[in-house]
């Protein structure tokens, strides 16, 4: 498989690249800063992933795109929405269909949430992370309005735990799914690419 990874220098993105290469995929990592990884099947391309005109040629000829863009200190507050906007436009220009994007379960009240999470934890998170969650929700809205074969992956609290491959997914959230390792989110993203049942769905991934 020929795979593009946006946000390849972040925690989830690096894991996607590492695991995809281990699986034998051909990976194009789109970055703004150098990526300290080398592999015969890895191409590192420095490009502004928020610019549709620059993004389109970088993703042309690939089978799927995984966007692991997220908020980091000093970065733009609208990185997720801007990245989704560029991806939707760029993918449409080059005829690429399959896209998977990292979202956040904290931005949504899900049917599986317990009372404490629904009434206390997520409202508190919403106040502290208002700008980030606003960006996340705009990103999802942009993707949902497209005609791409999209999947949105919503992890809860992210950890730097080891890659276990033991996680749960759910369309209505994951009961008592409070945290998940970035490495397992990467595993889920890669596993979902060929799953037709995940197309045009938002899935929570949690440990």
C-alpha positions in Angstrom: 0.0 0.0 0.0 1.1 3.5 -0.8 0.3 5.7 2.3 0.7 9.4 3.0 1.0 10.5 6.6 0.3 14.1 7.6 1.6 15.2 10.9 4.3 12.6 10.8 6.5 14.3 13.4 3.9 14.1 16.1 3.4 11.3 18.6 0.7 9.4 16.6 2.1 10.3 13.2 5.5 8.9 14.0 3.9 5.6 15.2 1.8 5.4 12.0 5.0 5.8 10.0 6.9 3.2 12.0 4.2 0.6 12.0 3.3 1.1 8.4 7.0 0.6 7.4 7.1 -2.5 9.6 4.0 -3.8 7.8 5.8 -3.4 4.4 3.9 -0.3 3.2 5.4 2.4 1.1 5.1 5.6 3.2 5.3 9.3 2.2 5.7 11.5 5.4 4.7 15.1 4.9 6.5 17.3 7.3 7.5 20.9 7.9 10.6 20.0 9.9 13.0 17.2 9.3 12.0 13.7 10.4 14.9 11.6 11.9 13.8 8.3 10.4 15.4 6.5 7.5 14.0 3.5 5.6 14.1 2.4 2.0 10.3 2.5 1.7 10.1 6.0 3.3 10.0 9.3 1.5 10.1 12.4 3.5 8.6 15.5 1.8 8.8 19.0 3.3 5.5 20.7 2.4 2.9 23.0 3.9 0.1 20.6 4.5 -2.3 23.5 5.1 -1.9 24.7 1.5 -4.2 22.7 -0.9 -2.1 23.6 -3.9 1.1 22.3 -2.3 -0.6 19.2 -0.8 -2.3 17.9 -3.9 0.8 16.8 -5.8 2.3 15.3 -2.6 -0.6 12.9 -2.2 -1.3 12.1 -5.9 -0.8 8.5 -6.7 -1.3 7.1 -3.2 -3.9 4.7 -1.8 -4.8 6.6 1.4 -4.0 9.5 3.6 -3.8 9.5 7.4 -3.9 12.9 9.0 -2.5 12.9 12.6 -2.3 16.7 12.7 -2.8 18.1 16.2 -2.2 21.1 18.5 1.3 21.7 19.8 2.7 24.7 21.6 3.1 27.7 19.3 1.2 26.1 16.4 -1.8 27.6 14.7 -5.1 27.2 16.7 -6.9 26.0 13.6 -4.4 23.4 12.4 -6.9 20.6 12.3 -9.6 22.4 10.4 -7.1 24.0 8.0 -5.5 20.7 7.4 -8.8 19.0 6.7 -9.8 21.8 4.4 -6.5 21.4 2.4 -6.9 17.6 2.4 -10.5 17.7 1.1 -9.5 20.1 -1.7 -6.2 18.4 -2.5 -7.7 14.9 -2.5 -10.5 16.0 -4.8 -8.1 17.5 -7.2 -6.1 14.3 -7.6 -8.9 11.8 -7.3 -7.7 10.3 -4.0 -10.7 8.8 -2.0 -9.5 7.2 1.3 -8.7 9.5 4.2 -8.5 8.9 7.9 -8.2 11.7 10.4 -7.4 11.8 14.1 -10.1 13.6 16.1 -10.8 13.7 19.9 -13.5 12.0 21.9 -13.3 14.8 24.5 -14.9 17.2 22.1 -18.1 15.1 22.0 -20.6 13.7 24.5 -21.0 10.1 23.4 -23.8 7.6 24.2 -21.4 5.3 26.1 -20.2 8.1 28.5 -21.0 7.5 32.1 -22.8 10.2 34.1 -19.6 11.7 35.6 -17.9 11.9 32.2 -21.0 13.4 30.6 -21.9 16.0 33.2 -18.5 16.8 34.8 -15.4 15.6 33.0 -16.2 16.6 29.4 -17.8 20.0 30.3 -14.6 20.8 32.3 -12.4 19.7 29.4 -14.5 21.8 27.1 -13.7 24.9 29.1 -10.0 24.3 29.3 -9.6 23.1 25.7 -12.3 25.2 24.1 -10.2 26.5 21.2 -8.7 23.0 20.5 -12.2 21.4 20.6 -13.7 24.1 18.4 -11.0 23.3 15.9 -11.7 19.6 16.2 -15.4 20.0 15.6 -14.8 22.3 12.6 -12.4 19.7 11.2 -15.0 16.9 11.5 -17.7 19.1 9.9 -15.5 19.8 6.9 -14.7 16.1 6.4 -18.3 15.0 6.9 -19.4 17.5 4.2 -17.0 16.0 1.7 -17.7 13.1 -0.7 -14.4 11.4 0.3 -14.3 7.9 1.9 -13.4 9.3 5.3 -13.0 7.8 8.7 -12.7 9.9 11.9 -10.8 8.3 14.8 -11.6 9.8 18.2 -9.1 8.8 21.0 -9.6 9.8 24.6 -6.6 10.8 26.8 -3.4 9.9 25.0 -0.5 8.2 26.6 3.0 7.2 25.6 2.4 3.5 26.5 3.7 0.6 24.4 2.1 -0.7 21.3 -0.1 -3.5 22.6 -2.7 -4.0 19.8 -5.3 -4.4 22.6 -7.8 -1.6 22.3 -11.6 -1.3 21.6 -13.4 0.7 19.0 -17.0 1.9 19.0 -19.3 4.1 16.9 -21.1 5.3 20.1 -17.9 5.7 22.1 -16.2 3.1 24.3 -17.6 2.4 27.7 -15.0 3.3 30.4 -12.5 4.1 27.6 -10.6 6.8 29.4 -7.1 6.5 27.8 -5.2 4.9 25.0 -1.6 4.7 23.9 -0.6 6.7 20.8 0.9 3.6 19.4 -2.4 1.8 19.6 -4.2 4.7 17.9 -1.7 4.3 15.1 -2.5 0.6 15.0 -6.2 1.3 14.7 -5.7 3.9 11.9 -3.8 1.4 9.8 -6.1 -1.5 10.5 -9.2 0.6 9.5 -7.9 1.6 6.0 -9.3 -1.5 4.2 -12.4 -1.8 6.4 -15.3 -0.7 4.2 -17.6 -0.6 7.3 -15.6 2.2 8.8 -16.1 4.5 5.8 -18.1 7.7 6.7 -18.0 6.9 10.4 -16.6 8.4 13.5 -15.1 5.7 15.7 -13.8 6.0 19.3 -10.6 4.1 20.0 -9.7 3.4 23.6 -7.9 0.9 25.8 
